[in-house]
Amino acid sequence: MCGNFIISLDYEKAWGFNDLLQEKQDFDKFLAVDGIVKEKLSLFHEFNIKVTWAIVTGMIDIRTNNELFECNSNDSFFTNCLLLNNVPENTYKCSIDEIVLKGHEVASHTHTHVYCDDDFSQKKYILSDIIKSIETINNISNFNCSTIIFPRNQVNIEILKELKPLGVKCFRGNNSTISDSVTDQTKKTTKVLRYLDSYFPIYPTSYSNVSIHDSGLINIPASRFLRITDYKILNIIHLNRIKREMTNAAVNGYNYHLWWHPHNFINKEIIGFYVLKEILKHFEFLKVQYDFKSSTMEEVYREYTL
């Protein structure tokens, strides 16, 4: 059986920092995201790569009342900026028409980038937020939303148990060797080890071993976060580590699941796209040599459940 090369992108713009933004100019860096997404779509098309785009659907459907922000602090700086419409719209809005047109999968990244671990007391609001996200995707695409990727990888089994009746079939679980989850409780040592493992084999490679989760959903775990830095030597080390892992996955029929955010390329576009293109060129080689194939998460789900 051939392996799958899976790419999932957490597309969130300023929403991903809704608890961190403090000044209007903090929004400005997200002005670059539209161009980065456009170039990524062009590159994926060139190499015939299908991607799972996990969308914060508030970027598509913004309501002008506080109901949208039930799960977030209604007096937060981020919320007030959006409600007052006093920051550039393309720092927090987007169109996904081209993503849909090019045949990529559109997944839920919740509606307002709501967190599922830091304050789980608001379960009903979290579910309401996710339901709105799923409805938005179903209304604007030619397919039903079957995949969810949780903000900051805060996978919560109690939430997962509620999603199957909503049509959700699979989710991106955490790396099996060291969790990608970021919460208030994440230890500094975990963050340091996770960073070092991007470049050196601190932990065994986490291949995306698909399994049935206790919630009944299919877990398609992450293998590696694509980490782009300002340091050329680190980017090359990281690239070579990813290429070795991809090769091992292709040779042995494993799944390899790479993920990142479009905004990770901000101010690093040249090196970021160089690294990405080298990864896609390596995939093309592995496709010819070992029948390695590009698949969305939904396609991996369908393959697993045949």
Secondary structure, 3 states (H helix, E strand, C coil): CCCEEEEEEEECHHHHHCCCCCCHHHHHHHHHHHHHHHHHHHHHHHCCCCCEEEECHHHCCCCCCHHHHCCCCCCCHHHHHHHHCCCCHHHCCCCCHHHHHCCCEEEECCCCCCCCCCCHHHHHHHHHHHHHHHHHHHHHCCCCCCEECCHHHCCCHHHHCCCHHHCCCEECCCCCCCCCCCCCCCCHHHHHHHHHHCCCCCCCCCCCCCEECCCCCEECCCCEECCCCCCHHHHHHHHHHHHHHHHHHHHHCCCEEEEECHHHHCCCHHHHHHHHHHHHHHHHHHHHHHCCEEECHHHHHHHHCC
